[in-house]
Amino acid sequence: MNAETEVALDTLHQAILDHIAAAFPALATVSDYPEERRHLSLPACLVELAEMDGVPDLDPGTGQLAVMTRWEARLIIGWRTASAAREIRRLAGALGVTIHQQRWGLPVGTAEVLGMTPDAFEPQLDQFVVWRVDWQ
């Protein structure tokens, strides 16, 4: 039994951001929970922790709470980007491949990509083309 299983959420957040930024140097913004979404440097990837569910079957036997986390990454490009519809799909697919079975260098389970879909983001911001990549 590995008792060294504790991972702080801040550490996990930063590991995910760092990994995405390193894998996609062309992204001008890789961030989580930005306060201002109207003036993002594009292309952008915004990462959010969407859910945390307790998983008693994963109890490491240390008294720690085992959780399954669900994440969302929104990939954002300007609608005037050349071949925007194709480019956003290419980017979403590439991010999905990058996330697939990733552990972020931490003692966590492997990431499982759940889907890659168009996302309305914020409907009033129609100058963006956005796709969301979901994983747990």
Secondary structure, 3 states (H helix, E strand, C coil): CCCCCCCCHHHHHHHHHHHHHHHCCCCCEEEECCCCCCCCCCCEEEEEEEEEEECHHHCCCCCCCCEEEEEEEEEEEECCCCCHHHHHHHHHHHHHHHHCCCCCCCCCCCCCEEEEEECCCCCCCCCEEEEEEEEC
